[in-house]
Amino acid sequence: MQNYREKTWQHEITGVDGHTILFGVNIFRYNWKRTGRTVKVCDPLYGKEYEFPVYSVRIKREEREFAAGEFSNCVWGFYILKD
């Protein structure tokens, strides 16, 4: 039996439309590509469950994935895979 730690989608940051730093850059300045997958996440402030799409983005020649969606008008939640 293989012993491993499962990665989970965890809240990274909540930010406003156009001004959110993720992976060290303003993520809104990059072209997000839908992966076709979705994940269930929980709002860290209110505990409400959402289903957000997973996106990939190329930053400095490196492909990164994240899940994101709007908690409310122009207020976005971003999630990344963590151990």
Gaussian input, Z-matrix of N, CA and C with variables (Angstrom, degrees):
# hf/3-21g

backbone

0 1
 N
 C     1     B1
 C     2     B2     1     A1
 N     3     B3     2     A2     1     D1
 C     4     B4     3     A3     2     D2
 C     5     B5     4     A4     3     D3
 N     6     B6     5     A5     4     D4
 C     7     B7     6     A6     5     D5
 C     8     B8     7     A7     6     D6
 N     9     B9     8     A8     7     D7
 C    10    B10     9     A9     8     D8
 C    11    B11    10    A10     9     D9
 N    12    B12    11    A11    10    D10
 C    13    B13    12    A12    11    D11
 C    14    B14    13    A13    12    D12
 N    15    B15    14    A14    13    D13
 C    16    B16    15    A15    14    D14
 C    17    B17    16    A16    15    D15
 N    18    B18    17    A17    16    D16
 C    19    B19    18    A18    17    D17
 C    20    B20    19    A19    18    D18
 N    21    B21    20    A20    19    D19
 C    22    B22    21    A21    20    D20
 C    23    B23    22    A22    21    D21
 N    24    B24    23    A23    22    D22
 C    25    B25    24    A24    23    D23
 C    26    B26    25    A25    24    D24
 N    27    B27    26    A26    25    D25
 C    28    B28    27    A27    26    D26
 C    29    B29    28    A28    27    D27
 N    30    B30    29    A29    28    D28
 C    31    B31    30    A30    29    D29
 C    32    B32    31    A31    30    D30
 N    33    B33    32    A32    31    D31
 C    34    B34    33    A33    32    D32
 C    35    B35    34    A34    33    D33
 N    36    B36    35    A35    34    D34
 C    37    B37    36    A36    35    D35
 C    38    B38    37    A37    36    D36
 N    39    B39    38    A38    37    D37
 C    40    B40    39    A39    38    D38
 C    41    B41    40    A40    39    D39
 N    42    B42    41    A41    40    D40
 C    43    B43    42    A42    41    D41
 C    44    B44    43    A43    42    D42
 N    45    B45    44    A44    43    D43
 C    46    B46    45    A45    44    D44
 C    47    B47    46    A46    45    D45
 N    48    B48    47    A47    46    D46
 C    49    B49    48    A48    47    D47
 C    50    B50    49    A49    48    D48
 N    51    B51    50    A50    49    D49
 C    52    B52    51    A51    50    D50
 C    53    B53    52    A52    51    D51
 N    54    B54    53    A53    52    D52
 C    55    B55    54    A54    53    D53
 C    56    B56    55    A55    54    D54
 N    57    B57    56    A56    55    D55
 C    58    B58    57    A57    56    D56
 C    59    B59    58    A58    57    D57
 N    60    B60    59    A59    58    D58
 C    61    B61    60    A60    59    D59
 C    62    B62    61    A61    60    D60
 N    63    B63    62    A62    61    D61
 C    64    B64    63    A63    62    D62
 C    65    B65    64    A64    63    D63
 N    66    B66    65    A65    64    D64
 C    67    B67    66    A66    65    D65
 C    68    B68    67    A67    66    D66
 N    69    B69    68    A68    67    D67
 C    70    B70    69    A69    68    D68
 C    71    B71    70    A70    69    D69
 N    72    B72    71    A71    70    D70
 C    73    B73    72    A72    71    D71
 C    74    B74    73    A73    72    D72
 N    75    B75    74    A74    73    D73
 C    76    B76    75    A75    74    D74
 C    77    B77    76    A76    75    D75
 N    78    B78    77    A77    76    D76
 C    79    B79    78    A78    77    D77
 C    80    B80    79    A79    78    D78
 N    81    B81    80    A80    79    D79
 C    82    B82    81    A81    80    D80
 C    83    B83    82    A82    81    D81
 N    84    B84    83    A83    82    D82
 C    85    B85    84    A84    83    D83
 C    86    B86    85    A85    84    D84
 N    87    B87    86    A86    85    D85
 C    88    B88    87    A87    86    D86
 C    89    B89    88    A88    87    D87
 N    90    B90    89    A89    88    D88
 C    91    B91    90    A90    89    D89
 C    92    B92    91    A91    90    D90
 N    93    B93    92    A92    91    D91
 C    94    B94    93    A93    92    D92
 C    95    B95    94    A94    93    D93
 N    96    B96    95    A95    94    D94
 C    97    B97    96    A96    95    D95
 C    98    B98    97    A97    96    D96
 N    99    B99    98    A98    97    D97
 C   100   B100    99    A99    98    D98
 C   101   B101   100   A100    99    D99
 N   102   B102   101   A101   100   D100
 C   103   B103   102   A102   101   D101
 C   104   B104   103   A103   102   D102
 N   105   B105   104   A104   103   D103
 C   106   B106   105   A105   104   D104
 C   107   B107   106   A106   105   D105
 N   108   B108   107   A107   106   D106
 C   109   B109   108   A108   107   D107
 C   110   B110   109   A109   108   D108
 N   111   B111   110   A110   109   D109
 C   112   B112   111   A111   110   D110
 C   113   B113   112   A112   111   D111
 N   114   B114   113   A113   112   D112
 C   115   B115   114   A114   113   D113
 C   116   B116   115   A115   114   D114
 N   117   B117   116   A116   115   D115
 C   118   B118   117   A117   116   D116
 C   119   B119   118   A118   117   D117
 N   120   B120   119   A119   118   D118
 C   121   B121   120   A120   119   D119
 C   122   B122   121   A121   120   D120
 N   123   B123   122   A122   121   D121
 C   124   B124   123   A123   122   D122
 C   125   B125   124   A124   123   D123
 N   126   B126   125   A125   124   D124
 C   127   B127   126   A126   125   D125
 C   128   B128   127   A127   126   D126
 N   129   B129   128   A128   127   D127
 C   130   B130   129   A129   128   D128
 C   131   B131   130   A130   129   D129
 N   132   B132   131   A131   130   D130
 C   133   B133   132   A132   131   D131
 C   134   B134   133   A133   132   D132
 N   135   B135   134   A134   133   D133
 C   136   B136   135   A135   134   D134
 C   137   B137   136   A136   135   D135
 N   138   B138   137   A137   136   D136
 C   139   B139   138   A138   137   D137
 C   140   B140   139   A139   138   D138
 N   141   B141   140   A140   139   D139
 C   142   B142   141   A141   140   D140
 C   143   B143   142   A142   141   D141
 N   144   B144   143   A143   142   D142
 C   145   B145   144   A144   143   D143
 C   146   B146   145   A145   144   D144
 N   147   B147   146   A146   145   D145
 C   148   B148   147   A147   146   D146
 C   149   B149   148   A148   147   D147
 N   150   B150   149   A149   148   D148
 C   151   B151   150   A150   149   D149
 C   152   B152   151   A151   150   D150
 N   153   B153   152   A152   151   D151
 C   154   B154   153   A153   152   D152
 C   155   B155   154   A154   153   D153
 N   156   B156   155   A155   154   D154
 C   157   B157   156   A156   155   D155
 C   158   B158   157   A157   156   D156
 N   159   B159   158   A158   157   D157
 C   160   B160   159   A159   158   D158
 C   161   B161   160   A160   159   D159
 N   162   B162   161   A161   160   D160
 C   163   B163   162   A162   161   D161
 C   164   B164   163   A163   162   D162
 N   165   B165   164   A164   163   D163
 C   166   B166   165   A165   164   D164
 C   167   B167   166   A166   165   D165
 N   168   B168   167   A167   166   D166
 C   169   B169   168   A168   167   D167
 C   170   B170   169   A169   168   D168
 N   171   B171   170   A170   169   D169
 C   172   B172   171   A171   170   D170
 C   173   B173   172   A172   171   D171
 N   174   B174   173   A173   172   D172
 C   175   B175   174   A174   173   D173
 C   176   B176   175   A175   174   D174
 N   177   B177   176   A176   175   D175
 C   178   B178   177   A177   176   D176
 C   179   B179   178   A178   177   D177
 N   180   B180   179   A179   178   D178
 C   181   B181   180   A180   179   D179
 C   182   B182   181   A181   180   D180
 N   183   B183   182   A182   181   D181
 C   184   B184   183   A183   182   D182
 C   185   B185   184   A184   183   D183
 N   186   B186   185   A185   184   D184
 C   187   B187   186   A186   185   D185
 C   188   B188   187   A187   186   D186
 N   189   B189   188   A188   187   D187
 C   190   B190   189   A189   188   D188
 C   191   B191   190   A190   189   D189
 N   192   B192   191   A191   190   D190
 C   193   B193   192   A192   191   D191
 C   194   B194   193   A193   192   D192
 N   195   B195   194   A194   193   D193
 C   196   B196   195   A195   194   D194
 C   197   B197   196   A196   195   D195
 N   198   B198   197   A197   196   D196
 C   199   B199   198   A198   197   D197
 C   200   B200   199   A199   198   D198
 N   201   B201   200   A200   199   D199
 C   202   B202   201   A201   200   D200
 C   203   B203   202   A202   201   D201
 N   204   B204   203   A203   202   D202
 C   205   B205   204   A204   203   D203
 C   206   B206   205   A205   204   D204
 N   207   B207   206   A206   205   D205
 C   208   B208   207   A207   206   D206
 C   209   B209   208   A208   207   D207
 N   210   B210   209   A209   208   D208
 C   211   B211   210   A210   209   D209
 C   212   B212   211   A211   210   D210
 N   213   B213   212   A212   211   D211
 C   214   B214   213   A213   212   D212
 C   215   B215   214   A214   213   D213
 N   216   B216   215   A215   214   D214
 C   217   B217   216   A216   215   D215
 C   218   B218   217   A217   216   D216
 N   219   B219   218   A218   217   D217
 C   220   B220   219   A219   218   D218
 C   221   B221   220   A220   219   D219
 N   222   B222   221   A221   220   D220
 C   223   B223   222   A222   221   D221
 C   224   B224   223   A223   222   D222
 N   225   B225   224   A224   223   D223
 C   226   B226   225   A225   224   D224
 C   227   B227   226   A226   225   D225
 N   228   B228   227   A227   226   D226
 C   229   B229   228   A228   227   D227
 C   230   B230   229   A229   228   D228
 N   231   B231   230   A230   229   D229
 C   232   B232   231   A231   230   D230
 C   233   B233   232   A232   231   D231
 N   234   B234   233   A233   232   D232
 C   235   B235   234   A234   233   D233
 C   236   B236   235   A235   234   D234
 N   237   B237   236   A236   235   D235
 C   238   B238   237   A237   236   D236
 C   239   B239   238   A238   237   D237
 N   240   B240   239   A239   238   D238
 C   241   B241   240   A240   239   D239
 C   242   B242   241   A241   240   D240
 N   243   B243   242   A242   241   D241
 C   244   B244   243   A243   242   D242
 C   245   B245   244   A244   243   D243
 N   246   B246   245   A245   244   D244
 C   247   B247   246   A246   245   D245
 C   248   B248   247   A247   246   D246

   B1=1.4423
   B2=1.5325
   B3=1.3162
   B4=1.4523
   B5=1.5228
   B6=1.3152
   B7=1.4501
   B8=1.5283
   B9=1.2991
   B10=1.4632
   B11=1.5209
   B12=1.3156
   B13=1.4632
   B14=1.5185
   B15=1.2951
   B16=1.4553
   B17=1.5249
   B18=1.3167
   B19=1.4559
   B20=1.5209
   B21=1.3131
   B22=1.4533
   B23=1.5249
   B24=1.3124
   B25=1.4621
   B26=1.5170
   B27=1.3280
   B28=1.4505
   B29=1.5226
   B30=1.3235
   B31=1.4576
   B32=1.5267
   B33=1.3216
   B34=1.4596
   B35=1.5240
   B36=1.3362
   B37=1.4581
   B38=1.5260
   B39=1.3041
   B40=1.4584
   B41=1.5191
   B42=1.3170
   B43=1.4603
   B44=1.5156
   B45=1.3128
   B46=1.4602
   B47=1.5211
   B48=1.3081
   B49=1.4555
   B50=1.5276
   B51=1.3298
   B52=1.4583
   B53=1.5088
   B54=1.3351
   B55=1.4687
   B56=1.5262
   B57=1.3224
   B58=1.4593
   B59=1.5303
   B60=1.3249
   B61=1.4578
   B62=1.5265
   B63=1.3228
   B64=1.4609
   B65=1.5175
   B66=1.3065
   B67=1.4638
   B68=1.5323
   B69=1.3356
   B70=1.4556
   B71=1.5204
   B72=1.3403
   B73=1.4662
   B74=1.5265
   B75=1.3396
   B76=1.4627
   B77=1.5255
   B78=1.3087
   B79=1.4713
   B80=1.5258
   B81=1.3038
   B82=1.4617
   B83=1.5296
   B84=1.2954
   B85=1.4696
   B86=1.5222
   B87=1.3242
   B88=1.4620
   B89=1.5201
   B90=1.3053
   B91=1.4617
   B92=1.5298
   B93=1.3313
   B94=1.4576
   B95=1.5247
   B96=1.3251
   B97=1.4668
   B98=1.5221
   B99=1.3248
   B100=1.4723
   B101=1.5233
   B102=1.3245
   B103=1.4625
   B104=1.5208
   B105=1.3403
   B106=1.4563
   B107=1.5158
   B108=1.3194
   B109=1.4637
   B110=1.5201
   B111=1.3174
   B112=1.4637
   B113=1.5226
   B114=1.3257
   B115=1.4658
   B116=1.5174
   B117=1.3033
   B118=1.4566
   B119=1.5239
   B120=1.3379
   B121=1.4563
   B122=1.5235
   B123=1.3110
   B124=1.4533
   B125=1.5275
   B126=1.3248
   B127=1.4627
   B128=1.5322
   B129=1.3377
   B130=1.4703
   B131=1.5268
   B132=1.3231
   B133=1.4633
   B134=1.5245
   B135=1.3401
   B136=1.4676
   B137=1.5293
   B138=1.3294
   B139=1.4580
   B140=1.5125
   B141=1.3244
   B142=1.4633
   B143=1.5281
   B144=1.3451
   B145=1.4587
   B146=1.5284
   B147=1.3291
   B148=1.4593
   B149=1.5208
   B150=1.3066
   B151=1.4587
   B152=1.5239
   B153=1.3245
   B154=1.4603
   B155=1.5267
   B156=1.3313
   B157=1.4574
   B158=1.5260
   B159=1.3232
   B160=1.4624
   B161=1.5236
   B162=1.3186
   B163=1.4595
   B164=1.5211
   B165=1.3254
   B166=1.4580
   B167=1.5213
   B168=1.3138
   B169=1.4590
   B170=1.5214
   B171=1.3291
   B172=1.4649
   B173=1.5245
   B174=1.3491
   B175=1.4627
   B176=1.5231
   B177=1.3247
   B178=1.4705
   B179=1.5247
   B180=1.3137
   B181=1.4759
   B182=1.5286
   B183=1.3157
   B184=1.4625
   B185=1.5193
   B186=1.3355
   B187=1.4653
   B188=1.5224
   B189=1.3296
   B190=1.4672
   B191=1.5173
   B192=1.3234
   B193=1.4704
   B194=1.5145
   B195=1.3152
   B196=1.4529
   B197=1.5165
   B198=1.3162
   B199=1.4633
   B200=1.5222
   B201=1.3232
   B202=1.4611
   B203=1.5134
   B204=1.3146
   B205=1.4526
   B206=1.5098
   B207=1.3238
   B208=1.4597
   B209=1.5274
   B210=1.3364
   B211=1.4601
   B212=1.5213
   B213=1.3157
   B214=1.4651
   B215=1.5238
   B216=1.3053
   B217=1.4531
   B218=1.5330
   B219=1.3395
   B220=1.4744
   B221=1.5293
   B222=1.3165
   B223=1.4647
   B224=1.5186
   B225=1.3270
   B226=1.4559
   B227=1.5196
   B228=1.3441
   B229=1.4486
   B230=1.5142
   B231=1.3345
   B232=1.4553
   B233=1.5169
   B234=1.3276
   B235=1.4636
   B236=1.5071
   B237=1.3319
   B238=1.4593
   B239=1.5173
   B240=1.3250
   B241=1.4649
   B242=1.5197
   B243=1.3226
   B244=1.4693
   B245=1.5185
   B246=1.3268
   B247=1.4757
   B248=1.5116
   A1=109.21
   A2=115.88
   A3=121.02
   A4=110.60
   A5=116.63
   A6=121.51
   A7=108.64
   A8=117.93
   A9=121.19
   A10=109.95
   A11=114.98
   A12=121.19
   A13=107.95
   A14=115.88
   A15=121.28
   A16=110.08
   A17=115.47
   A18=120.29
   A19=109.46
   A20=116.19
   A21=121.24
   A22=109.51
   A23=115.27
   A24=121.23
   A25=107.81
   A26=116.03
   A27=121.04
   A28=110.12
   A29=115.23
   A30=121.23
   A31=109.79
   A32=115.87
   A33=121.10
   A34=111.30
   A35=116.28
   A36=119.55
   A37=110.23
   A38=115.73
   A39=122.61
   A40=106.04
   A41=116.50
   A42=119.27
   A43=112.46
   A44=114.75
   A45=120.50
   A46=110.38
   A47=114.15
   A48=123.12
   A49=110.89
   A50=115.98
   A51=121.24
   A52=115.75
   A53=118.67
   A54=120.66
   A55=112.19
   A56=117.65
   A57=120.04
   A58=109.94
   A59=116.10
   A60=121.29
   A61=109.11
   A62=115.55
   A63=123.12
   A64=106.81
   A65=118.23
   A66=123.51
   A67=111.19
   A68=117.09
   A69=121.56
   A70=115.65
   A71=116.91
   A72=120.99
   A73=109.66
   A74=116.03
   A75=119.85
   A76=106.43
   A77=116.65
   A78=122.49
   A79=112.24
   A80=117.90
   A81=120.79
   A82=112.63
   A83=117.85
   A84=121.40
   A85=112.73
   A86=116.86
   A87=122.09
   A88=110.91
   A89=115.53
   A90=122.49
   A91=109.42
   A92=116.88
   A93=121.79
   A94=108.77
   A95=116.07
   A96=120.71
   A97=108.44
   A98=116.17
   A99=120.00
   A100=109.69
   A101=115.47
   A102=120.71
   A103=111.93
   A104=116.79
   A105=120.91
   A106=113.09
   A107=117.07
   A108=122.00
   A109=109.67
   A110=115.81
   A111=122.45
   A112=108.55
   A113=115.50
   A114=121.20
   A115=109.61
   A116=115.98
   A117=121.33
   A118=107.29
   A119=114.88
   A120=121.25
   A121=108.83
   A122=114.90
   A123=120.72
   A124=109.32
   A125=116.72
   A126=122.59
   A127=107.38
   A128=117.98
   A129=119.50
   A130=113.93
   A131=117.66
   A132=120.41
   A133=112.78
   A134=116.03
   A135=120.39
   A136=114.79
   A137=116.79
   A138=120.46
   A139=115.02
   A140=117.85
   A141=121.55
   A142=109.53
   A143=116.22
   A144=121.11
   A145=110.50
   A146=115.44
   A147=122.95
   A148=109.46
   A149=116.12
   A150=121.38
   A151=106.59
   A152=115.88
   A153=121.66
   A154=110.51
   A155=117.15
   A156=120.63
   A157=110.86
   A158=114.67
   A159=121.53
   A160=107.49
   A161=115.42
   A162=122.49
   A163=109.63
   A164=115.46
   A165=120.39
   A166=106.99
   A167=115.06
   A168=121.67
   A169=107.99
   A170=116.60
   A171=121.17
   A172=108.27
   A173=114.54
   A174=121.66
   A175=107.65
   A176=115.83
   A177=121.23
   A178=111.18
   A179=116.14
   A180=124.54
   A181=113.99
   A182=117.59
   A183=121.17
   A184=109.34
   A185=116.38
   A186=122.28
   A187=108.54
   A188=116.00
   A189=122.38
   A190=108.78
   A191=116.13
   A192=120.93
   A193=110.05
   A194=114.48
   A195=121.15
   A196=108.69
   A197=115.67
   A198=121.53
   A199=106.57
   A200=116.34
   A201=119.31
   A202=111.26
   A203=114.78
   A204=121.45
   A205=109.75
   A206=115.18
   A207=120.40
   A208=111.22
   A209=115.49
   A210=121.11
   A211=109.40
   A212=115.54
   A213=122.92
   A214=106.30
   A215=117.49
   A216=121.50
   A217=111.70
   A218=116.03
   A219=124.36
   A220=114.19
   A221=119.41
   A222=122.82
   A223=107.73
   A224=115.46
   A225=122.56
   A226=112.38
   A227=115.50
   A228=122.41
   A229=108.70
   A230=116.38
   A231=122.29
   A232=109.76
   A233=115.30
   A234=122.81
   A235=109.08
   A236=116.53
   A237=121.89
   A238=109.13
   A239=114.92
   A240=120.25
   A241=109.74
   A242=115.26
   A243=120.75
   A244=108.94
   A245=114.18
   A246=120.08
   A247=110.29
   D1=132.26
   D2=-179.11
   D3=-87.09
   D4=132.16
   D5=178.68
   D6=-99.46
   D7=120.88
   D8=179.27
   D9=-145.38
   D10=160.82
   D11=176.53
   D12=-100.21
   D13=126.67
   D14=-179.11
   D15=-78.55
   D16=136.39
   D17=176.27
   D18=-85.68
   D19=146.43
   D20=179.85
   D21=-131.68
   D22=156.69
   D23=175.67
   D24=-80.78
   D25=119.63
   D26=-178.47
   D27=-124.25
   D28=146.78
   D29=179.49
   D30=-60.59
   D31=130.39
   D32=178.19
   D33=-106.62
   D34=-47.03
   D35=-177.53
   D36=-161.06
   D37=149.96
   D38=169.58
   D39=-113.38
   D40=130.62
   D41=-177.34
   D42=-146.74
   D43=171.23
   D44=-179.74
   D45=-92.53
   D46=152.50
   D47=-179.26
   D48=-51.61
   D49=121.70
   D50=176.29
   D51=90.93
   D52=-9.31
   D53=-173.52
   D54=-141.11
   D55=59.46
   D56=-178.84
   D57=-130.81
   D58=127.22
   D59=179.90
   D60=-91.70
   D61=119.22
   D62=176.51
   D63=-136.75
   D64=135.23
   D65=-175.72
   D66=58.82
   D67=28.28
   D68=177.14
   D69=81.21
   D70=6.72
   D71=-179.14
   D72=-135.28
   D73=162.75
   D74=172.58
   D75=-74.49
   D76=104.28
   D77=-172.60
   D78=-61.56
   D79=-23.55
   D80=-179.62
   D81=-74.42
   D82=-10.44
   D83=177.38
   D84=-89.10
   D85=3.22
   D86=-178.17
   D87=-114.96
   D88=158.35
   D89=179.79
   D90=-86.14
   D91=111.57
   D92=179.22
   D93=-84.68
   D94=135.47
   D95=176.34
   D96=-116.15
   D97=126.46
   D98=176.91
   D99=-68.08
   D100=136.71
   D101=178.86
   D102=-90.00
   D103=-12.98
   D104=-175.44
   D105=90.11
   D106=-2.59
   D107=178.58
   D108=-104.39
   D109=156.44
   D110=172.47
   D111=-131.42
   D112=157.98
   D113=177.10
   D114=-134.83
   D115=149.33
   D116=174.35
   D117=-90.12
   D118=129.28
   D119=-179.42
   D120=-133.13
   D121=165.93
   D122=-178.30
   D123=-120.71
   D124=130.74
   D125=175.69
   D126=-61.13
   D127=122.73
   D128=-176.02
   D129=-69.13
   D130=-19.86
   D131=-177.86
   D132=-90.93
   D133=-45.13
   D134=-174.65
   D135=-109.11
   D136=-8.84
   D137=177.64
   D138=76.58
   D139=6.75
   D140=179.48
   D141=-72.82
   D142=139.11
   D143=179.29
   D144=-89.12
   D145=138.42
   D146=177.58
   D147=-129.60
   D148=160.39
   D149=170.12
   D150=-118.51
   D151=110.35
   D152=-175.71
   D153=-109.06
   D154=147.68
   D155=174.28
   D156=-72.42
   D157=153.26
   D158=174.98
   D159=-98.69
   D160=133.82
   D161=-179.23
   D162=-118.35
   D163=156.78
   D164=168.58
   D165=-120.53
   D166=151.70
   D167=-179.02
   D168=-148.11
   D169=144.18
   D170=177.67
   D171=-100.59
   D172=119.92
   D173=178.52
   D174=-125.63
   D175=118.70
   D176=179.90
   D177=51.16
   D178=49.92
   D179=177.83
   D180=65.03
   D181=15.96
   D182=177.75
   D183=-120.63
   D184=130.52
   D185=178.09
   D186=-81.19
   D187=129.54
   D188=177.71
   D189=-124.96
   D190=149.84
   D191=176.26
   D192=-120.17
   D193=146.91
   D194=176.37
   D195=-155.95
   D196=158.57
   D197=172.82
   D198=-108.78
   D199=141.70
   D200=-178.48
   D201=-152.87
   D202=152.39
   D203=175.59
   D204=-171.87
   D205=167.93
   D206=-178.05
   D207=-86.70
   D208=125.59
   D209=171.98
   D210=-75.64
   D211=-38.73
   D212=175.36
   D213=-153.29
   D214=178.46
   D215=-175.30
   D216=-53.06
   D217=113.47
   D218=177.56
   D219=69.43
   D220=10.72
   D221=175.24
   D222=-113.89
   D223=113.53
   D224=-172.40
   D225=-106.23
   D226=145.35
   D227=171.04
   D228=-109.37
   D229=135.74
   D230=179.75
   D231=-121.24
   D232=135.56
   D233=-177.80
   D234=-128.22
   D235=141.70
   D236=175.74
   D237=-130.74
   D238=159.54
   D239=178.27
   D240=-75.17
   D241=130.48
   D242=178.26
   D243=-135.98
   D244=156.58
   D245=176.74
   D246=-70.65

